[in-house]
């Protein structure tokens, strides 16, 4: 099972409330989305979604898992972006990418800024 793709499928089903809409947005078949979510539930040993013929919504386990999955997918995206920026910087230093094609230093600082905690 591809865990990341399963997480993406699960999150999109929760966000849209629909396997069909999640499939459309992810450009996969409805049966592929269903298989990813079913495999995820089987690997966890719990049901994550309450399903009807027209709607899917997270149950208590699913809501908890959804919240954690959002964080995980966000971290994966941030890691991808960090490596992309590093690679771009290395290419620029090697003279392969002109300085003007890179985002400004300020935009990189904003992209990597940690959210402030309110306590």
LINZIKA-V975561 format. One record per pair of residues at least 6 apart in sequence whose C-alpha atoms are under 6 Angstrom apart, sorted by the first residue. I is the first residue (numbers start at 1). J is the second residue. If there is no record, write none. Layout:
# LINZIKA-V975561
i:j
I:J
I:J
This chain:
# LINZIKA-V975561
i:j
6:36
6:37
9:33
10:37
12:22
13:19
13:22
14:57
17:55
17:56
17:57
18:55
18:56
20:30
23:29
23:30
41:47
48:58
48:59
48:61
48:62
49:57
49:58
49:59
49:62
50:56
50:57
50:58
50:59
91:97
